[in-house]
Amino acid sequence: MHAPQMPCAIRPHNDEDALRQAADILQAGGVVGVPTETVYGLAGRADLPEGVARIYQTKGRPQFNPLIAHVDSLERARALIVFSPMMVRLADAFWPGPLTLVGPKRDDAQVCDLVTAGLDTLAVRWPRSSAICALVKALDCPLAAPSANPSGTISPTTAQHVGEGFGDALALVLDGGTCPVGLESTILAVEGDEVTLLRPGGLDRAQIEAITGPLKAAGEGGAPRAPGMLKSHYAPSVAMRLNAQHPRPGEAYLAFGQSPDNFTGPMINLSPTQNLVEAASTLFASLKALDRHGLTISVAPIPFDGLGEAINDRLIRAAAPKEIL
């Protein structure tokens, strides 16, 4: 069991003085924790190499893993990447929201090379986040923002999670309450009318395919094309056992549906009614809570339907052997 670090300053996301403080930190090349509808982000100015480097440094994130540039409008997104008609249809349907689009980076895009990790494409999202949109507008600059957690650990869905993860290494977190989606954004790469699913996330596949038709699967191997594509990711500090019909003695249990009889160990039920939206919204907080017990976490089987695809993707990455980076 790991004791949490001393928390950093946590202030309301809609407080004007807190937003000014956040903007000043970002302008000076610093980073702040910000709420979105998916998970909390660790934001820095996308055009300042020192600010983006500080994101990597603070997270302990490998620099070959690209970042998402967050914007406050479709117009600002169009200034960063070349939009195809299919991308426009997807943006019109799902922005602002939990969708990231990857497209060809414009030569004059307002991002530094560290954001793309050397790629000629860029991941862009317009989140449903008044805090990020206000900061982007105030700075007149997109924000690079991966999830606000030490690299490879469980993604944060509350401001308190962010504070526990970074302690006083982070000056400020804007508190927007619990993230309603609770999973990172879905990432799609779009080339003409061809759409590839790089990372399942907070959008149901069926919603996307109603616009795109069947999605292509991302190829295996090579450097990551988008955030969240490392094999070992979103990981607690303890071992995990997936598709466990019943917990074993000495384990913690992440249940889904009916809870097991006569189990007295630590247990959290993602959704007693097997509601995948409820399960997605509580997944990371539940893993974080069980991780504190220092026991192997066994996880009940979860269907791959709808948001179950993204939930299982996160669980498989969390359970993978830790990579040496």
C-alpha positions in Angstrom: 0.0 0.0 0.0 1.3 3.4 -1.0 0.7 6.6 1.0 -0.6 9.5 -1.1 1.7 12.5 -1.6 0.9 15.8 -0.1 -1.7 17.4 -2.4 -1.1 20.5 -4.6 -3.4 23.5 -4.7 -6.9 22.6 -5.8 -9.2 25.4 -6.9 -12.6 25.6 -8.6 -12.5 25.4 -12.3 -15.0 28.2 -12.8 -13.3 30.7 -10.5 -12.0 33.7 -12.5 -9.0 34.2 -10.2 -8.1 30.5 -10.4 -8.3 30.6 -14.2 -6.0 33.7 -14.3 -3.5 31.8 -12.1 -3.7 28.8 -14.4 -3.1 31.0 -17.5 -0.1 32.7 -15.8 1.4 29.3 -15.0 0.9 28.1 -18.6 2.2 31.3 -20.1 5.4 30.9 -18.1 5.9 27.3 -19.5 4.4 25.5 -16.5 1.7 22.8 -16.4 -1.7 22.6 -14.6 -4.3 19.9 -14.0 -7.5 20.6 -15.8 -10.9 18.8 -15.8 -12.5 17.4 -19.0 -15.6 15.2 -19.5 -13.3 12.2 -20.0 -10.5 12.3 -17.4 -8.4 15.1 -15.9 -5.6 16.4 -18.2 -2.1 17.7 -17.5 -2.0 20.8 -19.6 0.8 22.9 -21.1 1.0 25.4 -24.0 1.3 23.3 -27.1 3.6 25.8 -28.8 6.1 26.1 -26.0 8.7 23.4 -26.1 9.6 24.0 -22.4 6.0 23.7 -21.4 5.5 20.4 -23.3 8.8 19.1 -22.0 7.5 19.8 -18.5 4.5 17.7 -19.2 6.7 14.8 -20.1 9.0 15.4 -17.1 6.1 15.7 -14.7 4.4 12.6 -15.9 7.5 10.6 -16.5 6.1 10.0 -20.0 8.2 8.4 -22.8 8.8 11.1 -25.4 7.9 8.9 -28.4 4.3 8.8 -27.2 2.5 11.7 -28.9 0.2 14.2 -27.2 -3.3 15.5 -28.0 -3.7 19.2 -28.8 -6.9 20.6 -27.2 -8.8 23.5 -28.9 -11.9 25.6 -28.2 -13.4 25.6 -31.7 -13.5 23.8 -35.0 -11.9 26.9 -36.5 -8.8 26.5 -34.3 -8.7 22.8 -35.0 -8.7 23.5 -38.8 -5.6 25.7 -38.2 -3.7 22.7 -36.8 -4.6 19.8 -39.2 -6.0 19.3 -42.7 -9.7 18.3 -42.5 -11.2 15.9 -45.0 -15.0 15.9 -45.5 -15.2 12.8 -43.3 -13.4 14.6 -40.5 -15.8 17.5 -40.8 -18.8 15.1 -40.4 -17.2 13.5 -37.3 -16.4 16.8 -35.8 -20.0 18.1 -36.4 -21.4 15.0 -34.8 -19.2 14.6 -31.7 -17.5 17.9 -30.9 -17.2 19.2 -28.3 -16.9 15.8 -26.8 -14.8 12.6 -26.2 -13.4 12.3 -29.7 -9.8 12.9 -30.9 -9.1 13.2 -34.6 -5.7 12.5 -36.1 -4.9 14.1 -39.4 -2.0 15.6 -41.4 -0.4 18.5 -39.4 -0.3 21.8 -41.1 3.1 23.3 -41.7 2.2 26.4 -39.7 0.4 24.6 -36.9 0.8 26.3 -33.5 2.4 23.2 -31.9 6.0 22.3 -31.2 7.6 19.1 -32.4 7.4 17.4 -28.9 3.6 17.3 -29.2 3.7 15.1 -32.3 6.7 13.0 -31.1 8.2 13.3 -34.6 5.1 12.3 -36.6 3.7 14.3 -39.5 0.2 13.9 -38.1 -1.3 15.5 -35.1 -4.1 14.4 -32.7 -6.6 17.2 -32.0 -9.7 17.4 -29.7 -12.3 20.0 -28.8 -13.3 18.8 -25.3 -16.5 19.5 -23.4 -14.5 21.5 -20.8 -15.2 25.1 -20.0 -11.9 25.3 -18.2 -9.8 24.2 -21.2 -11.8 26.3 -23.6 -11.4 29.4 -21.4 -7.6 28.8 -21.1 -7.2 28.2 -24.8 -9.1 31.4 -25.6 -7.2 33.4 -23.0 -3.8 32.3 -24.3 -4.9 32.2 -27.9 -3.1 28.9 -28.1 -4.0 25.1 -28.1 -3.1 23.1 -25.0 -1.2 19.8 -25.1 -2.8 17.7 -22.4 -2.4 14.0 -21.7 -4.1 12.4 -18.7 -3.0 14.0 -15.4 -1.4 11.0 -13.8 2.2 9.6 -13.5 2.9 7.7 -16.8 1.5 4.2 -16.8 -0.7 4.6 -13.7 -4.4 4.8 -13.4 -6.0 7.8 -15.1 -7.6 10.4 -12.7 -11.3 11.2 -12.7 -11.3 13.7 -9.8 -9.0 16.6 -8.8 -8.1 14.7 -5.7 -6.7 11.8 -7.8 -4.5 14.4 -9.6 -3.2 15.8 -6.3 -2.5 12.4 -4.9 -0.5 11.4 -8.0 1.7 14.5 -8.2 1.8 16.1 -4.8 3.6 19.4 -4.7 5.3 18.7 -8.0 2.2 20.3 -9.6 1.3 23.8 -8.5 -2.4 23.9 -9.4 -5.4 21.7 -10.3 -8.7 23.2 -11.4 -11.5 21.2 -9.8 -14.4 20.4 -12.1 -15.8 17.5 -10.0 -16.0 13.9 -11.1 -15.5 13.4 -14.9 -18.8 12.2 -16.3 -17.4 10.0 -19.0 -14.5 8.5 -17.0 -12.6 7.0 -20.0 -10.1 8.8 -22.3 -11.3 10.0 -25.7 -11.8 7.7 -28.6 -9.0 8.3 -31.2 -9.6 8.0 -34.9 -7.1 8.5 -37.7 -8.8 9.7 -40.9 -7.3 9.4 -44.3 -9.9 10.5 -46.9 -13.0 8.3 -46.2 -10.9 5.6 -44.5 -11.2 5.8 -40.7 -8.9 3.7 -38.3 -9.7 3.2 -34.7 -6.4 3.9 -32.9 -7.8 3.8 -29.3 -11.3 2.9 -28.2 -12.7 5.4 -25.6 -15.7 7.4 -24.5 -17.7 7.0 -27.7 -19.6 3.8 -28.5 -18.3 2.2 -31.8 -21.8 1.9 -33.1 -22.3 5.7 -32.8 -19.1 6.3 -34.9 -19.8 3.6 -37.5 -23.2 5.1 -38.2 -21.2 7.9 -39.8 -18.0 6.1 -41.0 -19.1 2.6 -41.8 -16.9 -0.3 -40.4 -13.7 1.1 -38.7 -10.3 -0.3 -39.6 -8.2 -1.7 -36.8 -4.8 -0.2 -36.0 -1.8 -2.2 -37.0 0.5 -3.8 -34.5 4.2 -2.9 -33.8 6.2 0.2 -34.3 6.1 3.5 -32.4 2.7 4.5 -31.1 0.6 6.6 -33.6 -1.5 8.1 -30.8 -1.7 8.5 -27.0 -2.6 5.5 -25.0 -1.2 2.9 -27.4 1.6 1.5 -25.2 0.9 -2.1 -24.3 1.4 -1.6 -20.6 -0.7 1.5 -19.6 -3.2 2.7 -17.1 -1.6 0.3 -14.7 -2.0 -0.1 -10.9 1.1 -1.0 -8.8 -0.2 -4.5 -8.1 -0.7 -7.6 -10.3 -4.1 -8.1 -12.0 -6.0 -11.2 -13.0 -8.7 -10.7 -15.7 -11.9 -12.6 -16.5 -12.0 -14.0 -12.9 -15.3 -15.7 -12.3 -14.6 -15.7 -8.6 -12.0 -13.9 -6.4 -9.3 -16.0 -4.6 -8.4 -15.6 -1.0 -6.0 -12.8 -0.5 -7.1 -10.9 -3.6 -9.1 -7.7 -4.1 -12.0 -8.0 -6.5 -13.4 -5.7 -9.2 -16.9 -7.0 -9.7 -19.4 -6.4 -12.5 -23.0 -7.5 -12.0 -23.8 -9.9 -9.2 -21.3 -9.7 -6.3 -19.8 -13.1 -5.2 -21.2 -14.7 -2.1 -19.1 -15.1 1.1 -16.2 -12.9 -0.2 -14.8 -10.8 2.7 -11.9 -9.1 0.9 -11.8 -5.6 -0.6 -14.3 -5.4 -3.4 -15.8 -2.7 -5.6 -18.7 -3.4 -8.1 -18.4 -1.4 -11.3 -22.1 -1.8 -11.9 -24.4 -4.2 -10.0 -26.9 -3.8 -12.9 -24.2 -4.4 -15.6 -24.6 -0.9 -17.0 -21.5 -0.3 -19.1 -21.8 3.4 -19.0 -21.8 3.3 -15.2 -18.8 0.9 -15.3 -16.8 3.1 -17.6 -17.4 6.2 -15.5 -16.1 4.5 -12.3 -13.4 2.2 -13.8 -10.2 4.3 -13.0 -11.4 5.4 -9.6 -12.3 1.8 -8.6 -8.8 0.5 -9.7 -7.1 3.3 -7.8 -9.1 2.5 -4.7 -8.4 -1.2 -4.9 -4.7 -0.6 -5.6 -4.3 1.0 -2.2 -4.9 -2.4 -0.5 -1.6 -3.8 -2.1 -3.3 -7.0 -3.2 -3.6 -8.7 -6.6 -6.8 -7.3 -8.2 -9.0 -9.9 -9.8 -11.5 -8.6 -12.3 -14.9 -10.0 -13.3 -15.6 -10.8 -17.0 -16.9 -7.7 -18.8 -18.6 -8.0 -22.2 -17.0 -6.3 -25.2 -20.3 -4.7 -26.4 -20.5 -0.9 -26.7 -18.3 0.8 -24.1 -17.1 -2.6 -22.9 -14.6 -2.6 -25.8 -12.9 0.5 -24.3 -13.1 -0.9 -20.7 -11.5 -4.2 -21.7 -8.8 -2.3 -23.7 -7.9 -0.4 -20.5 -8.0 -3.5 -18.3 -5.8 -5.5 -20.7 -3.2 -2.7 -20.8 -3.4 -2.4 -17.0 -2.7 -6.1 -16.6 0.1 -6.3 -19.2 3.7 -6.8 -18.0 5.3 -3.4 -17.2 7.4 -2.0 -20.0 11.0 -0.8 -19.3 11.1 2.7 -20.8 
